[in-house]
């Protein structure tokens, strides 16, 4: 079975706090990644869960990052584990350094097929987090 997905580029965004003058930032790091039903205006997770009903048409991954620079890249790869199929992959870069949340979403208009999924999060092409969820 082929799964078709759409990632809406405009809903992948980053909310950064400005770096304080004189503060030396630490190394870039992903603090956490959470699968959730929705995100708030700063892309913080709302209604974290690992189980979704079949009529679900959108799933969010909220990623908290610290000390991101304009040279860094965050990637989310969405997989359907039942068939080992890569559904979609999205990269994020920024024009402003800082820390905050990134919201990645995966949309399947007709609803997600039942089964197991994951979102694999990469920082500068290195895998750093894997968050799993299921549809049943």
C-alpha positions in Angstrom: 0.0 0.0 0.0 1.4 3.4 -1.0 1.0 6.2 1.5 0.8 9.7 0.2 1.7 12.6 2.5 1.8 16.3 2.2 4.0 18.5 4.4 2.8 22.1 4.4 6.0 24.1 4.2 4.5 27.2 5.9 3.7 25.3 9.1 7.3 24.4 9.6 8.6 27.2 11.7 11.0 28.2 14.4 10.4 30.5 17.3 13.8 31.8 18.6 14.6 34.0 21.5 17.3 36.5 20.7 20.7 35.8 22.2 21.6 38.2 25.0 24.5 40.5 24.2 27.7 39.2 25.8 26.4 35.7 26.5 28.5 33.0 24.9 26.1 30.3 23.6 26.9 26.6 24.2 27.0 24.0 21.5 23.9 23.4 19.4 21.7 20.6 20.8 18.3 19.1 20.6 16.8 19.0 24.1 13.7 17.0 23.3 11.4 15.8 20.5 7.7 15.2 21.3 4.9 13.7 19.1 1.7 15.6 19.7 -1.8 16.4 18.3 -1.0 20.1 18.0 1.5 22.9 18.8 1.0 26.4 20.2 2.0 29.7 18.6 5.6 29.1 19.7 5.5 25.5 18.4 5.6 24.0 21.9 3.8 20.6 22.1 0.1 20.5 22.9 -1.6 17.2 23.8 1.5 14.9 23.6 0.5 11.4 22.7 1.8 8.2 21.2 -1.5 6.8 20.0 -3.8 8.5 17.3 -7.2 7.4 15.9 -7.3 6.3 12.2 -9.2 9.5 11.3 -6.1 11.6 12.2 -5.0 13.7 9.2 -2.1 15.6 10.9 0.6 14.6 13.4 3.1 17.1 14.8 6.7 16.7 16.0 7.7 19.5 18.3 11.5 19.8 18.6 13.2 21.9 21.3 16.6 23.1 20.2 19.3 25.1 22.0 21.9 27.4 20.5 21.0 26.8 16.8 23.1 28.8 14.4 22.6 29.8 10.8 25.0 27.0 9.8 22.9 24.3 11.5 20.2 22.1 9.9 17.4 20.1 11.5 15.8 17.2 9.6 12.6 15.3 10.3 12.1 12.0 8.5 8.7 10.4 8.9 8.5 6.6 8.4 5.7 4.0 8.2 7.2 1.1 10.1 4.8 -1.5 8.9 6.3 -1.3 5.4 9.6 0.4 6.3 8.6 3.2 3.9 10.0 6.7 4.2 6.9 8.9 3.9 8.5 12.3 3.9 11.7 14.2 4.9 11.9 17.9 5.7 14.9 20.1 6.4 14.9 23.3 8.5 17.5 26.0 8.6 17.3 29.5 10.1 18.5 33.1 9.3 18.6 34.0 13.1 20.6 32.2 15.8 18.9 31.2 19.0 17.0 28.6 21.0 13.3 27.6 20.8 10.9 25.1 19.2 10.6 23.9 15.7 7.2 22.4 14.6 7.3 19.7 11.9 4.0 18.3 10.7 3.0 15.3 8.6 -0.4 15.4 6.9 -2.2 12.5 5.2 -5.5 14.0 4.0 -7.4 10.7 3.9 -6.2 9.8 7.4 -3.3 7.7 8.6 -3.4 4.0 7.9 -3.3 1.9 11.1 0.1 0.8 12.3 3.4 2.0 13.7 5.2 5.2 12.7 8.2 7.2 13.7 9.8 10.6 13.2 13.6 10.5 13.1 15.2 13.8 14.0 18.7 14.7 12.7 20.9 17.6 13.7 23.4 18.4 11.0 22.9 15.0 9.3 23.5 13.1 12.6 20.6 11.1 14.0 19.8 12.4 17.5 16.2 11.5 18.4 13.6 8.9 17.3 10.0 9.3 18.5 7.5 6.6 17.8 3.7 6.7 17.6 0.9 4.4 16.4 -2.5 4.7 14.8 -5.1 2.3 16.0 
